[in-house]
Amino acid sequence: MRLDKPIGIYLLLWPTLWALWIAAEGVPPLWTLTVFCLGVLIMRSAGCIINDYADRDFDAHVKRTKQRPLAQNKISGKSAIALFLVLILVAFCLVLTLNNLTIKLSFVAALLASFYPFMKRYTYFPQLVLGAAFAWAIPMAFTAVQNEVPLISWVIYVSTLLWVLAYDTLYGMVDRDDDVKLGLKSTAILFGDADLFMVTAIQSLFLAGMFLLARQLELGLYYYIGWVIAAALIAWQLYQCRNRKTETYFKSFLHNNYVGMALFAGIAANYALT
């Protein structure tokens, strides 16, 4: 479940909170907030399990992942799948406490989480599928609060998808040499020497989308302060990557937690203080 490495929880949580606060125009209903926070924890854990199950024959040959339990045969594949199904069931029980439209959308979330780990065998864009999975909490947040999926939710969805595509490409750059040897695919491999240029371009589109969001919702100064901080954080992480070291790519990936936090702080302050 990789609970000892919570970065994935944070990166999934921030866009979910953006959507909940915007949908509710402030603090969302307590039970809805609780369901989504628990859902983030459970679904990220389930995603780690199915990812490690799918990659169990590859992870043993990758420096960063060779110590994972499935790669070392410390637990069986059947046990992993059993735990994955239990977590999916618990998450679905939580969703059943929400409205029908949110329940229907949850099936898409489960499918995306299940399919993503296998995509690196067939496409150079597994990061795009991960973005679609991570961002799916956004339309669900709007349906949970408003019982509809307004157009603005798709602005957040696409922006989040781009953000995930950018930071997960940085993540993929850490394992790129091993992945090439194993015949796996990723945007990190596809972009090649243009990787930092492409990540910069994608992050710029993400920031443009979040700026458009502010214009459409007429958000105030507090949001723009958060947006500027997020932009500065992204600029800093990309500047750091100029040394082309794998440890810097990984640190820059982790650094995106603060990007999400800055944007959430701006959204929350906007509704609380204006």
C-alpha positions as CSV (number, residue, x, y, z in Angstrom):
1,M,0.0,0.0,0.0
2,R,3.1,2.2,0.3
3,L,1.7,4.2,3.2
4,D,5.3,4.9,4.3
5,K,5.7,7.0,1.1
6,P,2.6,9.3,1.2
7,I,3.6,11.5,-1.7
8,G,1.0,9.9,-4.0
9,I,-1.7,10.5,-1.4
10,Y,-0.8,14.2,-1.3
11,L,-0.7,14.5,-5.1
12,L,-4.1,12.9,-5.4
13,L,-5.5,14.8,-2.5
14,W,-4.8,18.4,-3.6
15,P,-6.8,18.4,-6.9
16,T,-9.6,16.7,-5.0
17,L,-9.7,19.5,-2.5
18,W,-9.5,22.1,-5.2
19,A,-12.6,20.7,-6.7
20,L,-14.5,20.2,-3.4
21,W,-13.8,23.8,-2.3
22,I,-14.8,25.3,-5.7
23,A,-17.9,23.1,-6.0
24,A,-19.0,24.2,-2.5
25,E,-17.7,27.7,-2.8
26,G,-16.0,27.2,0.5
27,V,-15.8,24.4,3.0
28,P,-17.7,21.4,1.6
29,P,-20.1,19.3,3.7
30,L,-18.2,17.4,6.4
31,W,-19.3,13.9,5.4
32,T,-18.5,14.6,1.7
33,L,-15.0,15.8,2.7
34,T,-14.5,12.8,4.9
35,V,-15.5,10.4,2.1
36,F,-13.2,11.9,-0.4
37,C,-10.2,12.1,2.0
38,L,-10.6,8.5,2.9
39,G,-11.3,7.7,-0.7
40,V,-8.0,9.3,-1.7
41,L,-6.1,7.2,0.9
42,I,-7.8,4.0,-0.1
43,M,-7.7,4.4,-3.9
44,R,-4.0,5.5,-3.9
45,S,-3.2,2.4,-1.8
46,A,-5.2,0.2,-4.2
47,G,-3.4,1.8,-7.1
48,C,0.0,1.0,-5.6
49,I,-1.0,-2.6,-5.1
50,I,-2.2,-3.2,-8.6
51,N,0.8,-1.3,-10.0
52,D,3.3,-3.4,-8.1
53,Y,1.4,-6.6,-9.1
54,A,1.5,-5.6,-12.8
55,D,5.2,-4.7,-12.6
56,R,6.3,-7.6,-10.3
57,D,8.4,-9.2,-13.0
58,F,10.0,-5.8,-14.0
59,D,10.6,-4.2,-10.6
60,A,13.2,-6.7,-9.6
61,H,15.4,-5.3,-12.4
62,V,15.0,-1.6,-11.6
63,K,17.3,-0.1,-9.1
64,R,14.6,2.1,-7.4
65,T,12.0,-0.7,-7.1
66,K,13.9,-3.9,-6.6
67,Q,13.2,-3.9,-2.9
68,R,9.4,-3.9,-3.3
69,P,7.7,-6.9,-1.6
70,L,6.1,-8.4,-4.8
71,A,9.4,-8.0,-6.7
72,Q,11.2,-10.0,-3.9
73,N,8.4,-12.6,-3.7
74,K,7.8,-11.7,0.0
75,I,4.1,-11.9,-0.6
76,S,2.1,-13.7,-3.3
77,G,0.3,-12.2,-6.3
78,K,-3.0,-13.7,-5.0
79,S,-2.6,-12.0,-1.7
80,A,-1.9,-8.7,-3.4
81,I,-5.0,-9.0,-5.6
82,A,-7.1,-9.9,-2.6
83,L,-6.0,-6.8,-0.7
84,F,-6.6,-4.7,-3.9
85,L,-10.2,-6.0,-4.1
86,V,-10.9,-5.4,-0.4
87,L,-9.7,-1.8,-0.7
88,I,-11.9,-1.3,-3.9
89,L,-14.9,-2.7,-2.0
90,V,-14.3,-0.4,1.0
91,A,-14.0,2.6,-1.3
92,F,-17.2,1.6,-3.1
93,C,-19.0,1.3,0.3
94,L,-18.0,4.9,1.0
95,V,-19.2,6.1,-2.3
96,L,-22.6,4.4,-1.7
97,T,-23.2,7.1,0.9
98,L,-23.2,9.8,-1.8
99,N,-25.7,10.5,-4.6
100,N,-26.4,8.2,-7.6
101,L,-24.4,10.2,-10.2
102,T,-21.3,10.1,-8.0
103,I,-21.8,6.3,-7.6
104,K,-22.0,5.9,-11.4
105,L,-18.8,7.9,-11.9
106,S,-17.0,5.8,-9.4
107,F,-17.0,2.8,-11.8
108,V,-14.9,4.8,-14.2
109,A,-12.5,5.6,-11.4
110,A,-12.1,1.9,-10.6
111,L,-11.5,1.0,-14.3
112,L,-8.9,3.7,-14.7
113,A,-7.0,2.7,-11.6
114,S,-7.0,-1.0,-12.7
115,F,-5.9,-0.3,-16.3
116,Y,-3.2,2.2,-15.7
117,P,-0.4,-0.1,-14.5
118,F,-0.5,-2.2,-17.7
119,M,-0.3,0.8,-20.1
120,K,3.5,1.0,-20.1
121,R,3.5,-2.2,-22.2
122,Y,1.4,-0.8,-25.0
123,T,1.7,3.0,-25.2
124,Y,4.3,5.7,-24.6
125,F,1.6,7.6,-22.6
126,P,0.9,5.7,-19.4
127,Q,1.4,9.0,-17.6
128,L,-1.7,10.3,-19.6
129,V,-3.8,7.4,-18.3
130,L,-2.5,8.1,-14.7
131,G,-3.5,11.7,-15.2
132,A,-7.0,10.7,-16.3
133,A,-7.2,8.4,-13.2
134,F,-6.0,11.0,-10.7
135,A,-8.1,13.8,-12.1
136,W,-11.3,11.7,-12.1
137,A,-11.9,12.7,-8.5
138,I,-12.7,16.2,-9.8
139,P,-16.0,15.4,-11.6
140,M,-16.9,13.1,-8.8
141,A,-16.3,16.0,-6.3
142,F,-18.7,18.2,-8.3
143,T,-21.4,15.6,-8.5
144,A,-21.1,14.9,-4.8
145,V,-21.6,18.6,-4.0
146,Q,-23.8,19.8,-6.8
147,N,-25.2,16.6,-8.3
148,E,-24.0,17.8,-11.8
149,V,-20.8,18.1,-13.7
150,P,-20.5,21.8,-14.8
151,L,-18.2,22.9,-17.6
152,I,-15.7,24.5,-15.1
153,S,-15.0,21.0,-13.6
154,W,-13.5,19.9,-17.0
155,V,-11.2,22.9,-16.9
156,I,-9.9,21.7,-13.6
157,Y,-9.9,18.1,-14.9
158,V,-7.8,18.9,-18.0
159,S,-5.4,21.1,-16.0
160,T,-4.9,18.4,-13.4
161,L,-4.3,15.8,-16.1
162,L,-1.6,18.0,-17.6
163,W,0.0,18.5,-14.2
164,V,0.1,14.7,-13.6
165,L,1.5,14.2,-17.0
166,A,4.3,16.6,-16.3
167,Y,5.3,15.5,-12.8
168,D,5.0,11.8,-13.6
169,T,7.2,12.3,-16.6
170,L,9.8,13.6,-14.2
171,Y,9.2,10.5,-12.1
172,G,9.7,8.3,-15.2
173,M,13.0,10.0,-16.0
174,V,14.4,8.5,-12.8
175,D,13.9,4.9,-14.2
176,R,14.3,5.7,-17.8
177,D,17.6,3.7,-18.4
178,D,16.2,0.6,-16.7
179,D,12.8,0.9,-18.5
180,V,14.5,1.1,-21.9
181,K,16.4,-2.1,-21.2
182,L,13.2,-3.8,-20.1
183,G,11.3,-2.7,-23.2
184,L,8.8,-0.6,-21.3
185,K,7.4,2.7,-22.5
186,S,6.8,6.1,-21.0
187,T,6.7,9.8,-22.0
188,A,10.1,10.1,-20.4
189,I,11.4,7.7,-23.1
190,L,9.3,9.2,-25.9
191,F,10.5,12.8,-25.2
192,G,14.2,11.8,-25.1
193,D,16.5,14.7,-25.1
194,A,13.6,17.1,-25.3
195,D,12.2,15.9,-22.0
196,L,12.8,19.0,-19.9
197,F,11.4,21.2,-22.7
198,M,8.3,19.1,-22.9
199,V,7.8,19.0,-19.1
200,T,8.2,22.8,-19.1
201,A,5.6,23.2,-21.9
202,I,3.1,20.9,-20.2
203,Q,3.6,22.6,-16.8
204,S,3.0,25.9,-18.6
205,L,-0.3,24.6,-20.0
206,F,-1.3,23.4,-16.6
207,L,-0.6,26.9,-15.1
208,A,-2.5,28.5,-18.0
209,G,-5.5,26.2,-17.3
210,M,-5.5,27.2,-13.6
211,F,-5.2,30.9,-14.6
212,L,-8.2,30.4,-16.9
213,L,-10.1,28.8,-14.0
214,A,-9.5,31.9,-11.9
215,R,-10.8,34.2,-14.7
216,Q,-13.9,32.1,-15.2
217,L,-14.8,31.9,-11.5
218,E,-13.6,35.5,-10.9
219,L,-11.4,34.4,-8.0
220,G,-9.6,37.1,-6.1
221,L,-6.2,38.2,-5.0
222,Y,-5.6,35.4,-2.6
223,Y,-5.9,32.8,-5.3
224,Y,-3.5,34.7,-7.6
225,I,-1.0,34.8,-4.8
226,G,-1.2,31.0,-4.5
227,W,-1.0,30.7,-8.3
228,V,2.2,32.9,-8.4
229,I,3.8,30.8,-5.7
230,A,2.9,27.6,-7.6
231,A,4.4,29.0,-10.8
232,A,7.6,30.0,-8.9
233,L,7.8,26.5,-7.4
234,I,7.5,24.9,-10.8
235,A,10.1,27.2,-12.3
236,W,12.5,26.4,-9.4
237,Q,12.1,22.6,-9.8
238,L,12.7,22.8,-13.6
239,Y,15.8,25.0,-13.0
240,Q,17.1,22.4,-10.6
241,C,16.7,19.7,-13.2
242,R,19.2,21.3,-15.5
243,N,22.0,19.2,-13.9
244,R,20.4,16.1,-15.5
245,K,20.8,14.0,-12.3
246,T,18.3,11.3,-11.5
247,E,18.1,12.3,-7.8
248,T,17.2,15.8,-8.9
249,Y,14.4,14.5,-11.2
250,F,13.0,12.6,-8.2
251,K,13.2,15.6,-5.8
252,S,11.5,17.8,-8.4
253,F,8.7,15.2,-8.7
254,L,8.3,15.3,-4.9
255,H,8.3,19.1,-5.0
256,N,5.0,19.1,-6.8
257,N,3.3,18.5,-3.5
258,Y,4.0,22.1,-2.6
259,V,2.6,23.2,-6.0
260,G,-0.8,21.6,-5.1
261,M,-0.7,22.9,-1.6
262,A,-0.1,26.5,-2.8
263,L,-3.0,26.4,-5.2
264,F,-5.3,24.9,-2.5
265,A,-4.2,27.6,0.0
266,G,-5.1,30.2,-2.6
267,I,-8.6,28.7,-3.3
268,A,-9.4,28.2,0.4
269,A,-8.3,31.7,1.3
270,N,-10.3,33.1,-1.6
271,Y,-13.6,31.7,-0.3
272,A,-12.7,32.2,3.4
273,L,-11.5,35.8,3.2
274,T,-13.4,37.4,0.3
